[in-house]
Amino acid sequence: MVRFLKQQQGRWFLLCGLAFCCAAALVGAPETAVEMAEELPVTEVDVAWGTVWMQLFGGLALFLLGMDVMSDAIKAVAGDGLKMFLAKMTGNRFTGALSGALITGILNSSSVTTVLVVGFISAGLMSLTQAVSIIMGANVGSTFAAQIIAFNVTQYALLPVAIGFLVRFVAKGDRARNYGDTVMGLGLIFFGMGLMGAAMAPLRDYQPFLDLMVQMNNPVMGILVGAVFTALIQSSAATTGIAIALASGGSITLEAGVALALGANIGTCVTAVLAALGKSRPAVRAAVAHVLINVIGVAAWAFFIPELCELIRAISPTAESLTGAERLSVEVPRQIANAHTFFNVANTIVLIWFTSLLAKLCEKLVPDRPEVVPVVVQPKYLDRELLEAPSLALQRVQLEVGHVGAVIDSMFAAFKQAGWEADAEQLNVIGRKEEDIEILTEHILKYLASMPKEAMSQKDGQQLLLLMTASNYLRSLSGMLKTELVDLIQQARAEHVVPSEAMRQLMSTVYHAVWEATNLCADAIAKDDPELARQVLEHSALVKQTIDEALEYQAERLSLSDPNRLVVFRVEMEFIDNMKRIYNQAKRVAKHQLKLVKEQLEHS
């Protein structure tokens, strides 16, 4: 759903922008506007509405395009390694909040941070209490973009556009091109802001507009407009940025801008809520925690907007050399950014002491329910919200490969428990698990195919190839467990063949060696750990030695006069041969991973 909204957002950017800008104007600067209207004689102003709407819509389109370009480029550059950083920085609530703030500031998306957290909770790598502190930090990190946008550099906006385009045009590597896109996107943001500010500037002296603002002086309306607009475009930074742009044109006051920013804090929760729909209970709890934290924070400040604004005016820089509307257009943008940062930091400082309490409240609001085994298995970690950040999406595929490995592990366990005396139902369990792996593999391959290849670095492309290859090998491996071993057991039962005790010991040894190698293979991919891949290869000696011992044992017994000896020999050797083939599949995955690691080291 979230991805659908993002895919469709280009069709209604301008419509939403019109609604937002008009509504923002309605809840805008009544006090200052009225004071100016009373102090200065109001004259009739001819407003060139065609030019106003053209600049407003064009500026909005460029602003949102710049946000999109810059965000995608930053995700491509900084996404790799963020998973490890986030996992290491959650030792306590304070480092958790710091990591949430840093990652959100880098990715320019608190929603992506929340989705990452949900994945860690589902994988059992993080507690809900740790997640709450990270979500608090993500709110602080979401204010970084507004601080950058608040710098009044619109007159130089085309310079970074030109520099960024030049870098992208001449750069040969993916990383350099992404840096160019980052700079170009920032320039487009500033240029779009300049156009929107210029479009709204004539309305400062337009009496009907001033009268309308006086009638619509309602902070609740500002919060509502900010929440709705943010929910539609999925970006609180964009909402705050547009409010700053309108303030730079003198169209709204600090009070209105703060109300819009407060509303943006509520609207940004929609992404997390949509991402949690149909997911596990931990995922829903993380989304509920996000909503609770932001709603509590906004409710705490909604009744103190005037006092907050006075405090922000006192601590923010002033332009004393200017007067009237010109002074406000310089001061208010920075004040809105500072207010946005201040109340998010203040909320985090207060609420950080109640992370455990909030986690328990979320657990009560979203209690565990009896686990229902799905008729059709579903992937656990493939969040479509992360597809726009390939390096992060690939990490989720790694976890899903680990999920596949867990199902294969259960197949090995089921076969061991069934043994040579297995009944039909026990063997059918193995067959159903193989079907589950088929389904999971199809999901993985479709997810990989959905990733935007143009946004991938060379390393991401290599990782995608590894995951695709590993998924296919593991699917083939599970197929061998079902078709080769199950069929062999059924055939042996039909012919009343049971291997000797000594041979069964050897078969058990090679079986466990292959089982362990297969688990190591899946874990090596899931944890991106080449050391585990090397351990898979180290099992080769044990597998070969056991097979040689089995062959020697068979050679000694081949001359026995037992009339079923040849039948027993064939069944036993087929089992050993199948184990060797299954191990070779695991070894191929390990070799492919080690080859990729070697190539990356050579190019680094």
C-alpha angles and dihedrals in degrees: 000000000000091000090048090054091050092048090052097042095096090065095059104027092106094044091051089044092054092050092046096047093047093046092045088053090050093055092038137112107328100154098049093038092051093046090052090046091052095045097046128049109253115228129188110271123203107219117201094220094184091058092043094054093041093053093041096051094038091049091048092050092050092045094053092042089053091050090051095047094046094046094049092048094048091048090052092050100039104027096086111088097012091110091059092044092051092047092051096046099058098083091117139002095266098052088043091056090045092052091048091052094047096047093046091048091051096044094037089223129097087184092063090049090052092049090051090051091050089054092051091050092049090050091051092242095118138031124233090246090058090046092054092058091049091051089051090052090048089061089056092046091053089067094062093082092051091053091054092045091051093067106105098232100126091122089063095041097112092056095070089042090057094042093047093048091048092051091048092047098050100031118106101192127070093234093054091048090051090052088052091051090050092055093042092049091052090051091051090051092054093043092051090049090052092052093048092048092049091048093055097041097086090057091067089080097036107110098205088053091050091049091050091052091052091054094047100050097137123135091197089061090052092052091047093049092048092048095048095045093048091049089054099048096032095227128101089185090060092050093050090044092053090048088053090049092052090048090052087059091051093246100123136027131232091262092056092044091052091050090052091048091050089051090050089059089059096041093054089065090071092078093055091046093051091046090054096051110117092004131119123291092257089055091051091048091053090052091048089050090053091051094045094049094049097041092048090049094049093045090052092056102033093086094044102051094121092050091046091050092051090051092048092049089053095052099036125088117264134213100220093168090067131065140202121352093351091059092047092050088057100041104037098061092057091043092054090051091048092048091050091052094042099055093043092050091045092049091051093048090053100038096042088081091059101051093118092047092049091048091052090047090053090049090053093047091047105032124186115268129203107282111247114204105230118238088225119034116240131202115260104203111029101112110180089203088075097053091098089062102054097187090055093043090052090055089056090052088054089057090048090053085055087054089054089049090054091054091049089050089055089051091055090047092049092050092049092050092047095050123171091316094058119148124222095263093053090052091047089059089062090050093052092050090053088055089052090055090051089055095046092048091052089052091049094050093047090048091051090048090053094059115108102249093196090063094052126104120221090259091052090051091053091047091051090053091050093050093047091049094044091050092053093046092050091048089051090048092053089049090056091052090054104037100033106035100032092046089048092052092048091049092048091051091049090053093040091239119159119173118236119265093251092049092047089055090054092045090050091052094053090041093056092044091054091043092054092045090053092051090049090050094054092042091050089059096040093050096033088233116152090188089068089050089055089052089056089058091046089063088066093085093051093047092048093046093051092048091050090051090050091051091050091049091049092050091054093051099040092088094056116119095233106131091217093050095105092048092049090045091053094049094047094048092047089054092050092045092050091050089053092051092049091050090050090057091054090046091053091056091049093048091049091052093048090048090054092049090051093050091049091051091050092052096043 
